Amino acid sequence: MWPLLIQTLLLHLPKELKSQGVTDEEGKSKMQEILLRLRQSANSEGGMENLLKNLGEDETSVTEKDAHALELLSRLAEIQSGGDEKSHEVQEILAKLGDIEDGSEEEEVDLAEKLAGLDIDSLSEEELWSLLSAQEKDKFERLVKEGGIGGLVVLWSPWWERHEKDTKALVEELQSENDKEMHNVNKKEGKIKKVSSSKLKMDKSLRSSIPPISARIPPLHTLTSNPSPLVQYNLINALYGYTFSLCLHNGDISEMCLEFCQAVLAISEGLGVGRVFNSVSEALDTGIRAVSAGGYFDREDPLASLRAVEAVAHILTGESREDTVGYSLSALSQLRTALSKAKAAVPKEDERMRRMYFQAGKKCQFFQAWVKENGKVLRSLAGCVWTEYERREVERMTLEGEKKCLEKGLEKSRGKGALIEEI
């Protein structure tokens, strides 16, 4: 069972890497790193069989053949990383892998036969999925659900978390300018969560991952002569929908642009139905409620909604004190481009959806024009959102602590009850 599943994973991962902007050559290198990491983990956990069990498998479902297949693949990666791809051992490994494949149970058709006459690179995820048997699909789903594959797939790292200055110091600086009293109260209570203590220096190699800023952003006065002071709160709501939806898709919307935009408009009522907000907390609360109402809340990742609040704060903070607007412009640019593509993908008969995407794109353009001319307001807004994030984090930690205390109390009461019965 595992040989086919492993090979399917290895076929799927290059597509996953490519969807994240990784070149073929970089993809091969990443695949090699994954296999080497598996080998190192296996060495520290008493062998490949133990590692597979720790990845979410029960004792009966992991066979020696499973472990042997991954052992051979990881050893092959180790040899190739040393530059000795033509060694005699490589040929032996390939032959052994072939024997494992040939020795599969009758109910499992050989992967080579299944792929005969097919262009592997052109296979969709659905087509790859159909190659697996019912048992293999169940095993794969269990690995995903239990997090076993999490260590194999490269997770997206949000570009907005990179700042030229120490993030924690930058946050404290923003808060001291905008909400010093609230910050001091929380600090006295010892409940402030350290956002980051590492200095994340931006370098040129990372800049390519930041969405390019739109070339044409009209001056604000050409769009309105008297912008409402509530624009800033609608901007927060739009960025909340953007950050949550982008993280939901692991940073890749190249092939799921329509789904991404649908999520953004469902979560951001400011963009979706034109709602106007009167405060920072209202703009964020509405987004958080929309996540649950729209079915985007994941019980296995309950902190996703709160992380989106933190993400909005990061974007509004900007790359540095000198560049406070760049990240907001980049985020709005990517969202604006995606909305334009979504509009083009909707059939002309569906005028309502096309109009919705068009109007949302225009709002993003308006936000861009406003941001360019309101750098100081944006910096103040960043401090307010950081304060909101920390307040919510304090509430979450407090509730979590109370829950643990309650659970301990219930455990003790059960223990006393059992003792009384025994007596």
C-alpha positions in Angstrom: 0.0 0.0 0.0 2.7 2.5 1.0 4.9 2.3 -2.1 2.1 3.6 -4.3 1.1 6.2 -1.7 4.7 7.4 -1.3 5.2 7.8 -5.0 1.9 9.7 -5.3 3.1 12.0 -2.6 6.4 12.5 -4.4 4.4 13.3 -7.6 2.2 15.8 -5.8 4.9 17.6 -3.9 6.7 19.0 -7.0 3.3 20.5 -8.1 2.9 22.0 -4.6 6.3 23.5 -4.7 5.8 24.8 -8.2 2.5 26.5 -7.2 4.6 28.4 -4.6 6.8 29.9 -7.3 9.6 27.3 -6.9 11.5 26.5 -10.2 12.0 22.9 -11.3 15.6 23.0 -10.2 14.7 24.4 -6.8 11.9 21.9 -6.6 14.3 19.0 -7.0 16.5 20.5 -4.3 13.5 20.9 -2.0 12.4 17.3 -2.6 16.0 16.2 -1.7 15.8 18.3 1.5 12.5 16.7 2.5 13.9 13.2 2.0 17.1 14.1 3.9 15.1 15.5 6.7 13.1 12.3 6.9 16.3 10.3 7.1 17.7 12.5 9.9 14.4 12.2 11.8 14.3 8.5 11.3 17.9 8.2 12.7 16.9 10.2 15.8 13.6 8.2 16.4 14.9 4.7 16.1 14.4 4.0 12.5 12.0 4.8 9.6 9.3 2.5 10.9 9.1 4.3 14.2 9.1 7.6 12.3 6.1 6.6 10.2 4.2 5.5 13.3 4.9 8.9 14.9 3.6 10.7 11.8 0.2 9.4 12.6 0.1 5.7 11.7 -1.0 3.0 14.1 1.2 -0.1 14.7 -0.7 -2.4 12.4 -0.8 -0.2 9.3 2.9 0.3 9.1 4.8 -2.6 7.5 8.5 -3.3 7.0 7.9 -2.8 3.3 6.6 0.8 4.0 9.6 1.7 6.1 12.0 0.0 3.6 10.6 2.0 0.7 11.2 5.4 2.4 14.5 4.2 3.8 15.7 3.5 0.2 14.3 6.8 -1.1 16.0 8.9 1.6 19.3 7.0 1.2 19.1 7.8 -2.6 18.7 11.5 -1.8 21.6 11.3 0.6 23.9 9.8 -2.1 22.7 12.4 -4.7 23.3 15.3 -2.2 27.0 14.1 -2.1 27.3 14.3 -5.9 27.8 10.6 -6.4 24.7 9.8 -8.6 26.4 7.2 -10.7 27.6 5.0 -7.9 26.9 1.3 -7.8 24.7 1.7 -4.7 22.3 4.0 -6.6 21.7 1.2 -9.1 21.1 -1.2 -6.3 18.6 1.1 -4.6 16.7 1.6 -7.9 16.5 -2.1 -8.4 15.3 -2.7 -4.8 12.6 0.0 -5.3 11.5 -1.8 -8.4 11.3 -5.1 -6.6 9.1 -3.4 -3.8 6.8 -2.1 -6.5 6.6 -5.4 -8.2 5.8 -7.1 -4.9 2.7 -5.1 -4.2 -0.6 -6.9 -3.5 -2.7 -7.9 -6.4 -5.4 -5.4 -5.5 -2.9 -2.6 -5.9 -2.2 -1.9 -9.5 1.4 -0.9 -10.2 1.8 2.9 -10.5 3.7 2.5 -13.7 0.7 0.7 -15.3 -1.7 3.3 -14.0 0.4 6.1 -15.5 1.0 4.3 -18.8 0.2 6.7 -21.7 -0.3 9.7 -19.3 1.6 12.9 -19.1 2.4 13.0 -15.4 3.1 16.8 -15.4 -0.4 17.4 -16.8 -2.2 15.3 -14.2 -4.5 17.2 -12.0 -4.8 16.6 -8.3 -8.2 14.8 -8.9 -6.5 12.5 -11.4 -3.7 11.7 -9.1 -6.2 11.1 -6.3 -8.1 8.6 -8.5 -5.0 6.5 -8.8 -5.2 5.6 -5.1 -7.2 2.7 -3.8 -9.9 3.2 -1.1 -7.4 2.1 1.6 -4.7 4.4 0.3 -7.1 7.4 0.2 -8.1 6.7 3.7 -4.4 6.5 4.8 -3.6 9.7 3.0 -6.6 11.5 4.6 -5.6 10.3 8.0 -2.0 11.6 7.5 -3.4 15.0 6.5 -5.9 15.2 9.3 -3.4 14.1 12.0 -0.7 16.5 10.7 1.7 13.7 9.5 2.2 15.3 6.1 2.7 18.7 7.6 6.5 18.1 7.9 6.7 17.1 4.2 4.9 20.0 2.6 6.6 23.4 2.6 4.4 25.8 4.4 4.1 29.4 3.1 5.8 32.1 5.2 3.8 35.4 5.0 5.9 38.2 3.5 4.3 40.8 5.8 6.1 39.3 8.9 9.5 40.6 7.7 10.6 43.9 9.0 13.9 45.7 8.9 13.6 46.5 12.6 13.2 44.1 15.5 9.4 43.3 15.4 8.9 43.5 19.1 10.6 46.8 19.4 8.7 48.1 16.4 5.4 47.1 18.0 6.2 48.7 21.3 7.2 51.9 19.5 3.9 52.0 17.7 1.9 51.3 20.8 3.8 53.9 22.8 2.8 56.5 20.2 -0.9 55.4 20.0 -2.2 53.6 23.0 0.4 53.8 25.8 -2.0 53.6 28.6 -3.6 50.3 27.5 -0.1 48.9 26.8 1.1 49.8 30.3 -1.9 48.2 32.0 -1.4 45.0 30.2 2.4 45.1 30.9 1.8 45.5 34.6 -0.5 42.4 34.5 2.3 40.5 32.8 0.0 39.4 30.0 1.7 40.9 27.0 2.6 38.2 24.4 6.0 38.7 22.8 5.2 39.0 19.1 8.8 38.4 18.0 12.2 38.7 19.6 14.2 38.0 16.5 15.5 40.6 14.2 14.1 39.9 10.7 16.3 41.8 8.3 14.9 42.2 4.8 17.2 41.2 2.0 17.0 41.4 -1.8 16.3 37.7 -2.2 13.1 38.0 -0.2 11.7 41.0 -2.0 10.5 39.0 -5.0 7.9 37.3 -2.7 6.3 40.6 -1.9 3.4 41.4 -4.4 4.4 44.2 -6.8 2.6 47.5 -6.2 0.2 48.6 -8.9 1.7 50.9 -11.5 -1.2 53.2 -11.7 -2.7 54.5 -8.5 -4.7 57.7 -9.1 -4.3 60.8 -6.8 -6.9 60.7 -4.0 -8.4 64.1 -5.0 -9.4 62.7 -8.4 -11.6 60.1 -6.6 -13.1 62.2 -3.8 -12.8 65.8 -2.6 -13.6 64.9 1.0 -12.7 61.3 2.1 -14.6 60.0 5.1 -12.7 59.5 8.3 -14.2 56.0 8.4 -12.1 54.9 5.4 -9.4 53.6 7.8 -11.8 51.1 9.4 -13.0 49.8 6.1 -9.4 49.3 5.1 -8.8 47.2 8.2 -11.8 45.0 7.3 -10.6 44.6 3.7 -7.1 43.6 4.9 -8.6 41.1 7.4 -10.5 39.3 4.6 -7.4 39.4 2.4 -4.9 38.0 5.0 -7.2 35.3 6.3 -8.1 34.1 2.8 -4.5 34.1 1.6 -3.4 32.1 4.6 -6.3 29.8 4.0 -4.8 29.0 0.6 -1.3 28.7 2.0 -0.2 31.8 0.1 -1.0 30.4 -3.4 -3.9 31.6 -5.4 -2.6 31.1 -8.9 -5.0 28.2 -9.6 -7.7 29.1 -7.0 -8.2 32.8 -7.7 -12.0 32.6 -7.9 -12.2 30.6 -4.6 -9.8 33.1 -2.9 -11.9 36.1 -4.0 -15.1 34.5 -3.0 -13.6 34.0 0.5 -12.4 37.6 0.7 -15.8 39.0 -0.2 -17.6 36.7 2.2 -15.3 37.6 5.1 -14.9 41.3 4.3 -18.4 42.8 4.4 -16.9 46.2 3.6 -15.8 44.8 0.2 -18.6 42.4 -0.3 -21.8 44.3 0.6 -20.5 47.8 1.2 -20.8 47.9 5.0 -19.2 50.9 6.7 -17.4 50.5 10.1 -17.0 52.9 12.9 -14.1 51.5 14.8 -11.1 49.2 14.7 -12.8 46.6 16.9 -16.0 46.6 14.9 -14.1 46.1 11.6 -12.2 43.1 13.1 -15.1 41.6 15.0 -17.2 41.6 11.8 -14.4 39.8 10.0 -14.0 37.2 12.7 -17.8 36.5 12.9 -17.9 36.2 9.1 -15.2 33.5 9.2 -17.4 31.3 11.4 -20.6 32.2 9.5 -19.0 31.4 6.2 -17.8 28.0 7.3 -14.1 28.9 7.2 -13.5 28.3 10.9 -11.3 25.2 11.4 -11.5 23.5 14.8 -8.1 22.0 14.2 -6.7 25.5 13.7 -8.7 27.7 16.1 -6.2 30.5 16.2 -6.4 31.2 12.5 -8.9 34.1 13.1 -6.6 35.7 15.6 -3.5 35.3 13.4 -5.3 37.3 10.7 -5.7 40.2 13.2 -1.9 40.0 13.8 -1.4 39.8 10.0 -3.3 43.1 9.5 -1.2 44.7 12.2 2.0 43.5 10.4 0.8 44.9 7.0 -0.2 48.3 8.5 3.2 48.5 10.3 5.1 48.3 7.0 8.6 47.1 6.2 10.1 49.8 8.4 9.6 53.2 10.1 10.7 54.8 6.8 8.3 52.7 4.7 4.9 52.5 6.4 2.7 52.3 3.3 4.6 49.7 1.1 3.1 46.6 2.6 -0.5 47.9 2.5 -0.1 48.9 -1.2 1.4 45.5 -2.0 -1.5 43.7 -0.3 -4.1 45.8 -2.0 -2.4 45.4 -5.3 -2.5 41.7 -5.1 -6.1 41.7 -4.1 -7.0 44.2 -6.8 -5.3 42.0 -9.5 -7.1 38.9 -8.1 -10.5 40.5 -8.2 -9.9 41.6 -11.8 -9.0 38.0 -12.8 -12.1 36.7 -10.9 -14.3 39.1 -12.8 -12.9 37.9 -16.1 -13.5 34.3 -15.1 -17.2 34.8 -14.3 -19.6 34.2 -17.2 -21.0 37.4 -18.7 -24.5 36.2 -17.9 -23.7 36.5 -14.2 -23.8 40.3 -14.1 -24.3 40.4 -10.3 -21.0 38.7 -9.5 -19.1 40.5 -12.2 -20.4 43.8 -10.8 -19.5 42.7 -7.2 -15.9 41.9 -8.2 -15.6 45.1 -10.2 -16.8 47.3 -7.3 -14.5 45.5 -4.8 -11.6 46.1 -7.1 -12.5 49.8 -7.3 -12.6 50.0 -3.5 -9.1 48.5 -3.4 -8.0 51.2 -5.8 -9.5 53.9 -3.6 -7.8 52.4 -0.5 -4.5 52.5 -2.4 -5.0 56.2 -3.2 -5.9 56.9 0.5 -3.0 54.9 1.9 -0.4 56.8 -0.3 -1.5 60.1 1.2 -2.1 59.0 4.8 1.2 57.4 6.0 1.0 59.0 9.4 -2.6 57.9 9.9 -1.6 54.4 8.8 1.2 54.3 11.4 -1.3 55.3 14.1 -3.7 52.7 12.9 -1.1 50.0 13.1 -0.6 50.7 16.8 -4.3 50.5 17.4 -4.5 47.1 15.6 -1.5 45.8 17.6 -3.3 46.8 20.8 -6.4 45.1 19.7 -4.5 41.9 18.8 -2.8 41.9 22.2 -6.1 42.5 24.0 -7.7 39.6 22.2 -4.7 37.4 22.9 -4.9 38.3 26.6 -8.6 37.3 26.6 -7.8 34.1 24.9 -5.1 33.2 27.3 -7.2 34.1 30.3 -10.1 31.9 29.1 -7.7 29.1 28.3 -6.3 29.3 31.8 -9.8 29.3 33.4 -10.7 26.3 31.3 -7.7 24.4 32.5 -8.5 25.2 36.1 -12.0 24.1 35.6 -10.9 20.8 34.0 -8.5 20.2 36.9 -11.3 20.9 39.4 -13.6 18.4 37.6 -10.8 15.8 37.6 -10.3 16.2 41.3 -14.0 16.0 42.0 -14.3 12.8 40.0 -11.3 11.4 41.9 -13.0 12.2 45.3 -16.2 10.6 44.1 -14.4 7.4 43.1 -12.7 7.3 46.5 -16.0 7.7 48.4 -17.5 4.8 46.3 -14.5 2.7 47.1 -14.8 3.4 50.8 
